[in-house]
């Protein structure tokens, strides 16, 4: 289980975005985070993946704190892949940093062999996002955090990527926490919706 237990967190000079907030995600669940823009959905994604540490409370995976070093069982794919990739190295090197990435994973995500020789600025946002998804899945996470990951993709590619991800989630019994501004996508994916401003849960 992935848990945020009574967490408090904010940024300097502002009131806390979260004060005693809790959420729990079971393996195999697909939980959508809902809230108005600016309410802290991306921040919660970063907290759940260990990119930020709460002021108070705990983020746990299977009862253990997220590791500060090494491979994390919770992987985050954000909405800005250009910020997640080192602009100074070729895409093949970026993948190597994630460990062994199976060729079938690259093929399923539509990553072309010629892209491997390129630098991030030579690829589109959608192409870069495919690499970010591949890197996250190569870590064999128990939970995937997806923050508006298909915003940069056209409708056909969105459908292909999410169809593939759903198969991966089901096959590996992986939990998913995601943010999307598309009601149709949320309805299709989510097993439940959590409002991050109230903590209330609703069905889809």
C-alpha positions as CSV (number, residue, x, y, z in Angstrom):
1,X,0.0,0.0,0.0
2,X,1.1,3.6,-0.8
3,X,0.2,5.9,2.0
4,X,0.5,9.6,2.9
5,X,-0.3,9.7,6.6
6,X,-1.3,13.0,8.2
7,X,1.1,15.0,6.1
8,X,1.7,18.7,6.4
9,X,3.5,20.6,3.6
10,X,3.8,24.0,2.0
11,X,6.2,26.4,0.5
12,X,8.0,29.2,2.2
13,X,6.0,32.4,2.7
14,X,2.6,30.7,2.1
15,X,0.1,28.8,4.2
16,X,0.4,25.0,4.0
17,X,-1.1,23.3,1.0
18,X,-1.7,20.2,3.1
19,X,-2.3,20.1,6.9
20,X,-2.9,16.6,8.3
21,X,-3.8,15.2,4.9
22,X,-4.0,11.4,4.4
23,X,-4.5,9.1,1.4
24,X,-3.9,5.4,0.8
25,X,-3.7,3.6,-2.5
26,X,-3.9,-0.2,-2.8
27,X,-2.0,-2.3,-5.3
28,X,-3.9,-2.4,-8.6
29,X,-6.0,0.8,-7.8
30,X,-6.2,3.7,-10.2
31,X,-6.8,6.9,-8.2
32,X,-7.4,10.2,-9.8
33,X,-6.6,13.4,-7.9
34,X,-9.1,16.2,-8.3
35,X,-8.9,19.9,-7.3
36,X,-9.0,23.3,-8.8
37,X,-5.9,24.5,-10.6
38,X,-3.2,25.6,-8.1
39,X,-4.6,23.6,-5.2
40,X,-1.6,21.3,-5.0
41,X,-2.2,18.2,-7.1
42,X,1.3,18.3,-8.6
43,X,2.8,18.9,-5.1
44,X,1.0,15.9,-3.8
45,X,2.3,13.8,-6.7
46,X,5.9,14.9,-5.8
47,X,5.3,14.1,-2.2
48,X,4.0,10.6,-3.0
49,X,7.0,9.9,-5.2
50,X,9.6,11.2,-2.7
51,X,10.6,14.3,-4.7
52,X,9.4,16.5,-1.7
53,X,9.5,15.6,2.0
54,X,6.5,16.5,4.2
55,X,7.1,18.9,7.1
56,X,5.1,16.5,9.3
57,X,3.7,13.1,8.7
58,X,4.9,10.2,6.6
59,X,4.9,8.8,3.1
60,X,5.1,5.0,3.2
61,X,5.2,2.2,0.7
62,X,4.3,-1.2,2.2
63,X,4.9,0.4,5.6
64,X,8.4,1.6,4.9
65,X,9.6,5.2,4.2
66,X,10.5,5.9,0.6
67,X,14.3,5.4,0.1
68,X,16.5,8.5,-0.2
69,X,18.9,6.8,-2.5
70,X,18.7,4.0,-5.1
71,X,15.6,2.8,-7.0
72,X,12.3,4.0,-5.6
73,X,9.2,1.7,-5.7
74,X,7.2,4.8,-6.6
75,X,8.0,6.4,-9.9
76,X,6.8,9.8,-11.1
77,X,6.2,10.9,-14.7
78,X,5.5,14.6,-14.8
79,X,3.8,16.9,-17.3
80,X,7.1,18.6,-18.5
81,X,9.5,15.9,-19.8
82,X,11.9,18.5,-21.1
83,X,12.7,19.3,-17.4
84,X,13.2,15.6,-16.5
85,X,15.9,14.9,-19.0
86,X,19.5,16.0,-19.0
87,X,19.9,18.3,-22.1
88,X,23.6,17.5,-22.4
89,X,23.3,13.8,-23.1
90,X,21.8,11.7,-25.9
91,X,18.6,9.8,-25.3
92,X,20.3,6.4,-25.3
93,X,22.4,7.5,-22.3
94,X,19.3,8.8,-20.5
95,X,17.8,5.3,-20.9
96,X,20.9,3.6,-19.7
97,X,20.7,5.6,-16.5
98,X,17.4,3.9,-15.7
99,X,18.9,0.5,-16.1
100,X,18.0,-2.2,-18.6
101,X,15.0,-1.2,-20.7
102,X,13.5,-4.1,-22.6
103,X,13.2,-3.7,-26.3
104,X,9.6,-4.7,-26.2
105,X,8.9,-1.8,-23.9
106,X,10.5,0.6,-26.3
107,X,8.5,-0.8,-29.2
108,X,5.2,-0.7,-27.3
109,X,5.8,3.0,-26.5
110,X,6.6,3.7,-30.2
111,X,10.2,4.8,-29.4
112,X,12.2,4.7,-32.7
113,X,15.8,3.5,-32.9
114,X,16.9,6.7,-34.6
115,X,15.7,8.8,-31.6
116,X,18.4,7.2,-29.5
117,X,21.2,9.2,-31.1
118,X,19.4,12.6,-30.5
119,X,19.5,15.1,-27.7
120,X,16.3,16.2,-25.9
121,X,16.0,19.4,-27.9
122,X,15.9,17.4,-31.1
123,X,12.7,15.6,-30.1
124,X,9.1,16.8,-29.5
125,X,7.5,17.0,-26.1
126,X,5.4,13.9,-26.9
127,X,8.5,11.9,-28.0
128,X,10.4,12.9,-24.8
129,X,7.4,11.8,-22.7
130,X,7.6,8.3,-24.2
131,X,11.2,8.1,-22.9
132,X,10.2,9.3,-19.5
133,X,7.5,6.7,-19.3
134,X,10.0,4.0,-20.4
135,X,12.5,5.1,-17.8
136,X,9.8,5.0,-15.0
137,X,8.6,1.5,-16.0
138,X,12.1,0.2,-16.4
139,X,12.5,0.7,-12.6
140,X,9.8,-1.9,-12.1
141,X,7.8,0.3,-9.7
142,X,5.0,-0.8,-7.4
143,X,3.2,2.5,-8.0
144,X,3.2,4.9,-10.9
145,X,2.4,8.6,-10.4
146,X,1.3,10.2,-13.6
147,X,0.8,14.0,-13.6
148,X,-0.8,15.1,-16.8
149,X,1.4,12.8,-18.8
150,X,-0.6,12.9,-22.0
151,X,-1.1,16.6,-22.3
152,X,1.6,16.9,-25.0
153,X,0.3,14.0,-27.1
154,X,-2.2,14.0,-29.9
155,X,-5.5,12.1,-29.4
156,X,-4.4,9.0,-31.2
157,X,-1.1,8.8,-29.4
158,X,-2.8,9.4,-26.0
159,X,-5.1,6.5,-26.7
160,X,-2.2,4.2,-27.6
161,X,-0.1,5.2,-24.6
162,X,-2.9,4.8,-22.1
163,X,-4.0,1.5,-23.6
164,X,-0.5,0.2,-23.2
165,X,-0.2,1.6,-19.6
166,X,-3.5,0.0,-18.6
167,X,-2.2,-3.4,-19.8
168,X,1.0,-2.9,-17.8
169,X,-0.8,-1.8,-14.7
170,X,-3.1,-4.8,-14.8
171,X,-0.4,-7.3,-15.7
172,X,1.9,-6.2,-12.9
173,X,-0.8,-5.3,-10.4
174,X,0.7,-1.8,-10.2
175,X,-1.1,1.1,-8.4
176,X,-1.7,4.3,-10.3
177,X,-2.2,7.8,-9.0
178,X,-2.9,10.3,-11.8
179,X,-3.9,13.9,-12.6
180,X,-5.8,14.7,-15.7
181,X,-8.0,17.6,-16.8
182,X,-9.9,15.4,-19.1
183,X,-13.2,14.1,-17.5
184,X,-13.5,11.4,-20.2
185,X,-10.0,10.1,-19.5
186,X,-10.6,10.2,-15.7
187,X,-13.9,8.3,-16.1
188,X,-12.2,5.7,-18.2
189,X,-9.1,5.2,-16.0
190,X,-10.1,5.9,-12.4
191,X,-11.4,3.3,-9.9
192,X,-12.0,6.2,-7.6
193,X,-11.4,10.0,-7.3
194,X,-9.9,11.8,-4.4
195,X,-10.5,15.5,-3.9
196,X,-7.2,16.8,-2.5
197,X,-8.7,19.9,-1.0
198,X,-11.3,18.0,1.1
199,X,-9.9,14.4,1.2
200,X,-13.3,13.1,0.1
201,X,-13.5,10.1,-2.2
202,X,-16.0,9.5,-4.9
203,X,-16.6,6.8,-7.6
204,X,-16.3,7.4,-11.3
